[in-house]
Amino acid sequence: MKEYIQRVQRVDGKNKYDRAAFQQHVDSQTDGCYEMVWRKAKKPKSKNQLGAHFGLMIASAIEQANDMGMDTSSFLREMVKDDLPTGVGLTANFLKEIFYFLCPMYDEDGKRVTLSRANTVQASKHLKDCCNLLASRGIYIPEPDPEWRNK
């Protein structure tokens, strides 16, 4: 199923949209199980923003790091030197991003995915990889508790 986007307008306290166009889109699909995601569409990033990220910042960082003879481990050590502010506690979002970097997940096409798009096999492997990484640093994660929701 391809992405379907339609404008919704609030008129007289009710959401108005083209029901016929939506029904036509649904009717054009083959048999199967589909996921519908309802989210407000946002303007995509601009070419200038992508250019600043990849053509300027990342390209300059790679060039200068290579000139200094830095590999990934020395670059990471440089980024987390002792002069960074301390006293900021770990957060779930911070750890999630670190683990996505250190233990990436890929789909069948070789594209990176996050837990929001991962299947059960990918999510299971990601958890195992993260736990192994933590264990190698002295942080041990217990086996999952199937009754965690009831506690």
KAGIRA-V856734 format. One record per backbone hydrogen bond with DSSP energy under -1.0 kcal/mol. NH is the residue of the N-H (numbers start at 1). CO is the residue of the C=O. E is the energy in kcal/mol with one decimal. If there is no record, write none. Layout:
BEGIN
{{NH:CO:E} {NH:CO:E}}
END
This chain:
BEGIN
{{9:16:-2.2} {11:14:-3.1} {14:11:-1.8} {16:9:-3.2} {19:17:-1.4} {22:18:-1.9} {23:19:-2.7} {24:20:-2.4} {25:21:-1.9} {26:22:-2.4} {27:23:-2.8} {28:24:-1.2} {29:26:-1.6} {50:46:-2.3} {51:47:-2.7} {52:48:-2.3} {53:49:-2.2} {54:50:-3.1} {55:51:-1.1} {56:51:-1.2} {57:52:-2.7} {58:53:-2.9} {59:54:-1.0} {60:56:-2.5} {61:57:-2.5} {62:58:-2.6} {63:59:-2.4} {64:60:-2.7} {65:61:-2.6} {66:62:-2.7} {67:63:-2.1} {68:64:-1.5} {69:66:-1.2} {70:65:-2.9} {75:71:-2.4} {76:72:-2.5} {77:73:-2.2} {78:74:-2.1} {79:75:-2.2} {80:76:-1.4} {84:81:-1.6} {95:91:-2.4} {96:92:-2.6} {97:93:-2.2} {98:94:-2.3} {99:95:-2.9} {100:96:-2.2} {101:97:-1.6} {102:98:-3.0} {103:99:-2.7} {107:111:-2.9} {110:107:-1.9} {113:105:-2.2} {117:114:-1.8} {123:119:-2.6} {124:120:-2.2} {125:121:-2.3} {126:122:-2.5} {127:123:-2.2} {128:124:-2.3} {129:125:-2.9} {130:126:-2.6} {131:127:-2.6} {132:128:-2.4} {133:129:-2.2} {134:130:-2.7} {135:131:-2.6} {136:132:-1.8} {137:134:-1.6} {138:135:-1.6} {139:134:-2.6} {148:145:-1.9} {150:147:-1.4} {151:148:-1.0}}
END
